[in-house]
Amino acid sequence: MVSEPQPGLCSGIEPLLTPYAGYDVGVADEYDTNVGEIITDARDAAEADVGIVGIPFDTACVAGPRGSRLGPKAVRDELTHGTCYNPGLDVDISRGIDVVDYGDVDVDQTDVLAAHGRVEQALTAITADGVVPVSIGGDHSLTYPTAKAMMNAVDGDVGVINIDAHHDVRHSHGGELSSGTPFRRLLEDDADQLAGENFVELGLSGWHNSKYYVDWVRDIGAEIVTARDVHQDGTEHAVERALDAATDGTAAVFVSVDIDVLDAGSAPGTCAPSPGGLHTHQLLELVYQLGRHDLIRGFDLHEVAPPLDADGVTAKAGAAVVTQFLGARRASQ
């Protein structure tokens, strides 16, 4: 008797997704494993530890030039330039971790709320399956549905760590939802699960943050670790402060990375480059240390904008961030 095939991880949410074309790993080397070689199609997998999801949407980017809707493809393309071993960490992701790709959420490009609704629906199902989603955007408004999906799928209070040069707690941009509003939405609309004391702003930098909004973040009891703090006190101290706040009494933690947290020289391909931001090695260390924590249930990366990039520098940094998170999850097992 032939057994019935088991449904893949996309069962029930396939209408929300567009399959990714696949990873071109180039010339195979029997002594190296390309990152693309370990990523399988979620439709063919019954279980996974981590699932990559693309969200090609930048309609809510209203404060600078757009282009991050092309970020998911650019970051995936750069993933295939990496191998699965990091000698500094002594971590090998070619074994011991199952990584799948769900494809892209098929979003409505003209309706922010409709797009967010589809993202939330897809990622809620993925998280409820026990998979840790790694969402690649897209503008930073998307952290509202990606973090909300984690909140839907877990019982109890949650923590959120925003690694970003900007606070992103605006009331609105001219009455619109935007890439500057996601964390205020979470803190106000979902205050029953996300308390101010469990919210962390990590990496604020430069002359592009309003004192009004930073004062509000402080008033609600959130933790602020600026880029200057990281430069002066180191990444280990920054991680300790972030986790102390985000894990205090919580059942799960979401980590969001806006690539503009990096210094403009390291990440020019974004709508709001940040002179004086973090160095790439600092961001990678933060992602690794945070990503190993057992409460991490969701992760996203946003604002990589290939049309604004210089020789793919920012896409390469984004791919390094994603790979570093995979390494952190492998090391946590």
C-alpha positions in Angstrom: 0.0 0.0 0.0 1.4 3.4 -1.0 1.2 6.0 1.7 -0.4 9.4 0.9 2.2 12.2 0.5 2.4 14.5 3.5 1.3 18.1 3.0 4.2 20.6 2.9 4.6 23.5 5.3 2.7 25.8 3.0 -0.5 23.8 3.4 -3.4 26.2 4.0 -1.5 29.4 3.1 -0.4 28.6 -0.5 -2.9 31.1 -1.9 -1.0 33.9 0.0 2.4 33.0 -1.4 4.3 33.2 -4.7 7.0 30.5 -4.9 10.6 31.7 -5.1 12.3 30.7 -8.3 15.2 29.0 -6.5 18.8 29.6 -5.4 21.4 29.6 -8.2 24.4 28.1 -6.3 26.8 28.3 -9.2 29.7 25.8 -9.5 29.5 23.1 -6.9 32.5 22.4 -4.7 32.7 19.1 -2.9 34.5 20.7 0.0 32.2 23.7 0.5 28.5 24.0 1.0 26.8 27.1 -0.4 24.1 28.7 1.7 21.6 28.3 -1.1 22.2 24.5 -1.1 20.7 24.1 2.4 17.5 26.0 1.7 14.6 23.9 0.4 11.2 24.8 -0.9 8.7 24.8 2.0 6.2 23.1 -0.2 8.4 20.0 -0.2 9.1 20.0 3.6 7.1 18.6 6.5 9.0 20.5 9.1 11.7 23.2 9.5 13.6 25.2 12.1 13.7 28.5 10.1 11.6 29.7 7.2 12.6 32.5 4.8 9.7 34.7 3.6 10.0 37.5 1.1 7.8 40.6 1.3 8.3 42.7 -1.8 6.4 45.8 -0.7 7.6 49.4 -0.2 4.4 51.4 -0.7 4.5 52.7 2.9 7.9 54.3 2.3 6.9 58.0 2.3 10.0 59.7 3.8 12.5 58.8 1.2 13.0 57.1 -2.2 11.5 53.7 -2.7 13.2 50.5 -3.9 13.1 48.1 -1.0 10.3 46.0 -2.7 13.3 44.6 -4.7 15.1 43.7 -1.5 14.0 40.1 -1.0 15.4 39.0 -4.4 18.6 41.0 -3.9 19.3 39.5 -0.5 18.4 36.0 -1.6 20.8 36.4 -4.6 23.6 37.4 -2.3 23.0 34.5 0.1 24.3 32.2 -2.6 27.7 33.9 -2.4 28.2 32.7 1.1 29.3 29.3 2.5 27.9 27.6 5.5 30.8 27.9 7.8 32.1 30.8 9.9 35.5 30.3 11.3 35.2 33.1 13.8 32.1 31.6 15.3 33.1 28.0 14.5 29.5 27.3 13.5 28.5 25.2 10.5 24.9 25.6 9.2 25.3 22.9 6.5 24.0 20.4 9.1 21.9 20.5 12.2 19.4 23.1 11.0 16.5 22.8 8.6 16.0 26.0 6.5 13.1 26.4 4.0 11.9 29.2 1.7 8.2 29.9 1.6 8.5 32.3 -1.4 7.1 35.8 -1.3 3.8 37.0 0.2 1.6 38.0 -2.7 0.8 41.5 -1.4 -1.5 44.2 -2.7 0.9 47.0 -3.8 -1.7 49.8 -3.6 -3.3 49.1 -0.2 -1.1 49.1 2.9 -3.6 47.6 5.3 -4.5 44.8 2.8 -0.9 44.0 2.3 -0.2 44.0 6.0 -3.2 41.7 6.5 -1.9 39.1 4.1 1.5 39.2 5.7 0.1 38.7 9.2 -2.1 35.8 8.1 0.8 34.0 6.4 3.3 34.5 9.1 0.9 33.6 11.9 0.4 30.2 10.3 4.1 29.7 9.8 4.9 30.7 13.4 2.1 28.5 14.8 3.8 25.6 13.0 6.8 26.0 15.2 9.0 27.6 12.4 10.9 30.8 13.2 10.2 33.1 10.2 13.0 35.2 8.7 11.1 37.9 6.8 12.9 40.0 4.2 11.3 43.2 3.1 10.3 45.6 2.0 9.8 48.8 3.9 9.8 48.9 7.7 6.0 49.3 8.0 6.0 45.5 7.5 7.3 44.9 11.1 3.8 45.6 12.3 2.3 42.5 10.6 5.5 40.3 11.1 5.7 41.0 14.8 1.9 40.8 15.2 2.0 37.4 13.6 4.3 36.2 16.4 2.0 37.7 19.0 -0.9 35.9 17.4 0.9 32.6 17.6 2.2 32.7 21.1 0.5 32.8 24.5 1.7 35.5 26.9 3.5 38.8 26.8 6.2 39.5 24.2 9.3 41.6 23.8 10.4 43.5 20.7 13.9 44.6 19.8 14.2 47.2 17.0 17.7 47.4 15.6 17.4 50.7 13.7 18.9 54.1 13.3 15.4 55.6 13.7 12.7 55.2 16.4 9.8 54.4 14.0 7.2 55.4 16.6 5.7 58.2 14.6 2.0 59.0 14.9 1.8 59.1 11.1 3.2 60.7 8.0 0.5 63.2 7.0 -2.1 60.9 8.4 -0.8 57.8 6.7 0.7 54.6 8.0 4.3 54.4 6.9 7.7 52.9 7.5 8.0 55.2 10.5 4.9 54.0 12.4 5.2 50.2 13.0 6.3 50.2 16.6 3.8 52.8 17.8 1.1 50.7 16.3 2.4 47.7 18.2 2.8 49.5 21.4 -0.6 51.2 21.3 -2.8 48.7 19.4 -1.4 45.6 21.1 -0.5 47.0 24.6 -2.1 43.9 26.1 0.8 41.8 24.9 3.6 44.3 24.4 4.4 46.6 27.3 6.7 49.6 26.9 9.1 48.0 29.4 9.7 45.1 27.0 10.4 47.3 23.9 14.0 48.1 22.9 15.4 50.7 20.6 18.9 49.6 19.6 21.1 51.6 17.3 19.5 55.1 17.3 22.0 57.5 15.7 22.7 60.7 14.0 20.8 63.9 13.5 17.6 62.4 12.3 15.5 61.5 15.4 12.9 63.7 17.0 13.3 64.5 20.7 9.5 64.4 20.9 9.4 60.7 19.9 12.4 59.7 21.9 10.9 61.3 25.0 7.8 59.3 24.4 9.8 56.1 24.1 11.4 56.9 27.4 8.1 57.8 29.0 6.6 54.4 28.3 9.6 52.7 30.0 11.4 51.4 26.9 15.1 50.7 26.8 17.2 52.9 24.4 20.7 51.8 23.4 22.1 54.2 20.9 24.7 53.6 18.3 27.1 55.7 20.4 26.5 53.4 23.3 27.5 50.5 21.2 30.6 52.2 19.9 31.7 53.2 23.4 30.5 50.2 25.5 30.6 47.4 23.1 28.1 44.9 21.7 28.1 42.6 24.7 26.8 45.3 27.0 24.2 46.3 24.4 22.9 42.8 24.1 22.7 42.4 27.8 20.6 45.6 28.1 18.4 44.6 25.2 17.7 41.1 26.5 17.2 42.2 30.1 14.3 44.4 28.9 12.8 42.3 26.1 12.8 39.0 28.1 11.5 40.3 31.4 8.3 38.3 32.0 7.8 37.6 28.3 7.0 34.3 26.5 8.6 35.3 23.1 10.8 38.0 21.6 10.8 39.5 18.1 13.9 41.0 16.6 13.7 43.5 13.7 16.6 44.9 11.7 16.4 48.0 9.5 19.6 47.9 7.4 19.9 51.7 7.8 21.2 51.1 11.3 24.5 50.6 9.6 26.8 53.5 8.8 26.0 55.0 5.4 29.3 53.8 4.0 28.4 50.2 4.7 24.7 50.5 3.7 24.2 53.2 1.0 21.3 51.3 -0.6 18.5 52.3 1.7 16.0 55.1 1.7 17.5 56.8 4.8 21.3 56.2 5.0 22.8 56.9 8.4 26.3 58.5 8.8 27.7 57.5 12.2 25.6 54.3 12.4 26.8 50.9 13.5 29.7 49.1 11.8 28.9 45.9 10.0 30.8 43.7 12.4 28.8 45.3 15.3 25.5 44.5 13.7 26.5 41.0 12.9 27.6 40.4 16.5 24.4 41.8 17.8 22.3 39.5 15.6 24.3 36.5 16.6 24.1 37.1 20.3 20.4 38.0 20.2 19.5 35.2 17.8 20.8 32.5 20.1 18.3 33.3 22.8 15.7 30.6 23.3 12.8 33.1 23.4 13.4 34.4 19.8 10.4 33.4 17.7 10.6 35.9 14.8 13.1 38.0 12.9 12.9 40.4 10.0 15.2 42.5 7.8 14.0 45.5 6.0 14.9 48.6 3.8 17.5 47.0 1.5 16.8 49.0 -1.7 18.8 47.7 -4.7 18.1 50.7 -7.0 19.8 52.9 -4.4 22.7 50.6 -3.8 26.3 50.8 -4.8 27.7 47.6 -6.3 25.3 45.5 -4.2 27.1 46.5 -1.0 23.9 46.8 1.0 22.4 43.6 -0.3 25.6 41.8 0.7 25.3 43.2 4.2 21.6 42.1 4.3 22.6 38.6 3.2 25.3 38.5 5.9 22.7 39.5 8.5 20.3 36.7 7.4 23.2 34.1 7.4 24.3 35.3 10.8 20.9 34.7 12.2 20.9 31.2 10.7 24.2 30.6 12.5 22.8 31.9 15.7 19.8 29.5 15.5 22.2 26.6 14.7 24.3 27.5 17.7 21.3 27.7 20.0 20.3 24.0 19.3 
